[in-house]
Amino acid sequence: MIRKTVAAILLAGMTLSACACTADAHGPKATTVSFAHEFVDPTTETTVLEIETGEFVETVTLKGSGEGETYQFSYDSDILQYTGQGGNFYLCGSTATECYLHIMVQKDDGTLYDTTKESVMGWILKEFKLNSGSRALSYATSEDNIFNILIESEGKLIKVRVGAADKWPYSVEQLANAIDSGFETET
């Protein structure tokens, strides 16, 4: 009886650790933001804290959707890990298939943001302004636990797909601001 109880407790612990978007004892742990509201709650009216960039800043070159377009993207490797494949990143302490970000960039002629906004009108969760003054919105389609962020940023349209959205310790505004501020230079 004791063996079965111990086995059940171990199995439950392994299941919870496999499903969670947090680090185990052997891996890095994501930096958490105190008092951050749930990512999936578009109605929360709280002060949004910033993701502070630590000392582990890395830069990668991401390809845009057009011929020869490339963009420099800087990120805090204490929070995100780069998979080395296009615009794919994931939260430290998770895997690339759990809490992931897929970032797509394309040149914006001034109409792409509005056109895309119209096409997702029924799914928009929240619209907001970023610290840079850029417009952004979040939306969800019928896919469970996958959210999208759309950012109009200085001649670019940045589309972000967020996996395991309810497990991120950051709000949609914090993620959008961090991503927007990562695209400072164009190459």
Buried (B, 14 or more C-beta within 10 A) or exposed (E): EEEEEEEEEEEEEEEEEEEBBBBEEEEBEBBEBEEBBBBBEBEBEEEBBEBEBEEEEEEBEBBBEEEEBEBBBBBBBBBBBBEEEEBBBBBBBBBBEBBBBBBBBBBBEEEBBEEBBEEBEEBBBBEBEBEBEBBBBBBBEEEEEBBBBBBBBEEBBBBBBBBBBBBBBBBBBBBBBBBBBBBEEBE
